[in-house]
Amino acid sequence: MFTPSRDEARRFLAETWNKFRAGQPLSALERIAATIIAEHPEYHALLDDPERHLERDFQPEDGSMNPFLHLSLHLAVAEQLAIDQPTGIRAEFERLRAARGDEHAALHAVVECLGETLWQAQRARTGPDASVYLECLARQR
């Protein structure tokens, strides 16, 4: 299993965005990442100047959203939806997309639930619980 370090994951996103903007060929994963990044123009300037931001800590206490984490969660959700893992996530996503009438809003609901599930697992020092994740999604409207 590929488990990049924080720095490797951040560099992957910045380098992918740079390659995309330069019109260079992208791998399948880079194409998915570039699509996700393109849907988040609020992060473009940050990715255009990665050396300034790669080491930066984004603290929720400061009101800072971690853009690298947000984009990485989007990538994880894209993979989960592609293979319907955990089983039922695709159906929950489709339900949210229909309810919200907007794919990106539905994706953000899934990203929020994934983030919550990972946070709970970290706190409990366990692996992520698929049932907690799916229950979070079921509560979303």
C-alpha positions as CSV (number, residue, x, y, z in Angstrom):
1,M,0.0,0.0,0.0
2,F,1.3,3.5,-0.9
3,T,1.5,5.6,2.3
4,P,3.1,8.9,1.4
5,S,4.5,11.2,4.0
6,R,2.8,14.6,4.6
7,D,5.5,16.2,2.4
8,E,5.2,13.7,-0.4
9,A,1.4,14.1,-0.5
10,R,1.7,17.8,-0.6
11,R,4.3,17.8,-3.3
12,F,2.2,15.4,-5.3
13,L,-0.7,17.8,-5.3
14,A,1.5,20.8,-6.2
15,E,3.5,19.0,-8.9
16,T,0.3,17.6,-10.4
17,W,-1.2,21.1,-10.6
18,N,2.0,22.5,-12.1
19,K,2.0,19.7,-14.8
20,F,-1.7,20.2,-15.5
21,R,-1.2,23.9,-16.0
22,A,1.8,23.3,-18.2
23,G,-0.2,20.8,-20.4
24,Q,2.1,17.9,-19.6
25,P,0.9,14.3,-19.6
26,L,-0.7,13.1,-16.4
27,S,-1.0,9.7,-14.9
28,A,-4.6,8.5,-14.1
29,L,-4.2,9.5,-10.4
30,E,-2.8,12.9,-11.5
31,R,-5.8,13.4,-13.8
32,I,-8.2,12.8,-10.9
33,A,-6.2,15.1,-8.6
34,A,-6.0,17.9,-11.3
35,T,-9.8,17.7,-11.7
36,I,-10.3,18.0,-8.0
37,I,-7.8,20.9,-7.7
38,A,-9.5,22.7,-10.7
39,E,-12.8,22.5,-8.7
40,H,-11.1,24.4,-5.8
41,P,-9.9,27.7,-7.2
42,E,-9.4,29.0,-3.7
43,Y,-6.3,26.7,-3.5
44,H,-4.7,27.6,-6.8
45,A,-2.5,30.4,-5.5
46,L,-1.3,28.2,-2.7
47,L,-0.4,25.4,-5.2
48,D,1.2,27.9,-7.6
49,D,3.7,28.8,-4.8
50,P,4.2,25.4,-3.1
51,E,7.6,26.1,-1.4
52,R,6.0,28.8,0.6
53,H,3.3,26.5,1.9
54,L,4.6,22.9,2.0
55,E,5.9,23.2,5.5
56,R,3.0,25.3,6.8
57,D,0.8,23.9,9.6
58,F,-2.8,24.7,9.2
59,Q,-4.4,24.9,12.6
60,P,-8.2,24.6,13.0
61,E,-7.9,26.7,16.1
62,D,-6.7,29.6,13.9
63,G,-9.6,29.1,11.6
64,S,-7.3,27.7,9.0
65,M,-8.6,25.0,6.7
66,N,-5.8,22.6,5.6
67,P,-6.1,22.7,1.8
68,F,-3.8,19.8,1.4
69,L,-5.9,17.6,3.7
70,H,-9.1,18.8,2.0
71,L,-7.8,17.8,-1.5
72,S,-6.3,14.5,-0.2
73,L,-9.7,13.6,1.4
74,H,-11.3,14.4,-2.0
75,L,-8.9,12.0,-3.6
76,A,-9.7,9.3,-1.1
77,V,-13.4,9.8,-1.7
78,A,-13.0,9.6,-5.4
79,E,-11.3,6.2,-5.0
80,Q,-14.0,5.0,-2.5
81,L,-16.7,6.0,-4.9
82,A,-15.0,4.3,-7.8
83,I,-14.9,0.9,-6.0
84,D,-17.9,1.4,-3.7
85,Q,-15.9,0.9,-0.5
86,P,-17.1,0.9,2.1
87,T,-20.0,-0.8,0.5
88,G,-22.9,1.6,0.2
89,I,-20.9,4.8,-0.1
90,R,-21.8,5.2,-3.7
91,A,-25.6,4.9,-2.9
92,E,-25.2,7.5,-0.1
93,F,-23.3,9.8,-2.4
94,E,-26.0,9.5,-5.1
95,R,-28.7,10.2,-2.5
96,L,-26.8,13.3,-1.3
97,R,-26.3,14.5,-4.9
98,A,-30.0,14.2,-5.7
99,A,-31.0,15.8,-2.4
100,R,-28.6,18.7,-2.8
101,G,-28.8,19.1,-6.5
102,D,-25.1,19.6,-6.7
103,E,-22.3,17.1,-7.1
104,H,-19.6,19.2,-5.5
105,A,-21.8,19.9,-2.4
106,A,-22.5,16.2,-2.1
107,L,-18.8,15.4,-2.3
108,H,-18.1,18.0,0.4
109,A,-20.6,16.2,2.7
110,V,-18.8,12.9,2.1
111,V,-15.4,14.6,2.7
112,E,-16.7,16.0,6.0
113,C,-17.9,12.6,7.1
114,L,-14.6,11.0,6.1
115,G,-12.7,13.6,8.0
116,E,-14.9,13.1,11.1
117,T,-14.5,9.3,10.9
118,L,-10.7,9.6,10.6
119,W,-10.6,12.1,13.5
120,Q,-12.7,9.7,15.7
121,A,-10.4,6.8,14.8
122,Q,-7.3,8.9,15.7
123,R,-8.8,9.9,19.0
124,A,-9.7,6.3,19.8
125,R,-6.4,5.0,18.4
126,T,-8.2,2.5,16.2
127,G,-8.7,2.1,12.5
128,P,-11.5,4.0,10.8
129,D,-15.0,2.4,11.3
130,A,-17.0,2.0,8.1
131,S,-20.2,1.9,10.0
132,V,-19.5,5.3,11.7
133,Y,-18.7,6.7,8.3
134,L,-21.9,5.4,6.7
135,E,-24.0,6.5,9.7
136,C,-22.5,10.0,9.3
137,L,-23.5,10.0,5.6
138,A,-27.0,8.7,6.4
139,R,-27.5,11.8,8.7
140,Q,-26.6,14.2,5.9
141,R,-29.4,15.8,4.1
